[in-house]
Amino acid sequence: MSNGTPSQSALENDISALRDRLAQTIDELTVRAAPQNVVNRQKEQAKASFYSATHTDTGEVRTDRAAIAAAVVIGLVALKVISKRRSRRW
């Protein structure tokens, strides 16, 4: 094979290496796409977002924003309680 084309064994080795890399990539994607892993990533992202919204760069609590967040949480809990009570009456 003097014209620069690879030999059959070299091609087979390349295909085997590509197959192994593809299998590894599929395994990694399977782990990333697992529902529990997706949920965990979303929870961590939400926690980080909440922390950055309620704290300054130096780590001090932003009382105005923390109060708003607390009010929202209390409001959501109240709505949930009210909706449960309404559903029990019907």
Steps between C-alpha positions, in 0.01 A plus 500: 500500500751756384241758393434611862178310565486332841511125528199292587631429851556872560142571391369223726697644793362848430145367484550309823635811675210708369253236617653505850486881517139498379406243765667713768320812379165320504568379855581857611184635337293228665631602842441871430146440374394280791192662655643510852818668376297758308292572812812534714659743254182708489479508881861611530446767236188627681685511832788693346261740331308556824823556693632752249166683501485525881867563582752766402837419348652514848248245632278738695125442489299746293214547743270661246532211258492238775175651629350486151606137461353412839174672409481306175559169679236582763257598225555174313450296815181692577368438148576131532316477833201688362482281191512183711221625721288587198555161339390324820170690506398384154 
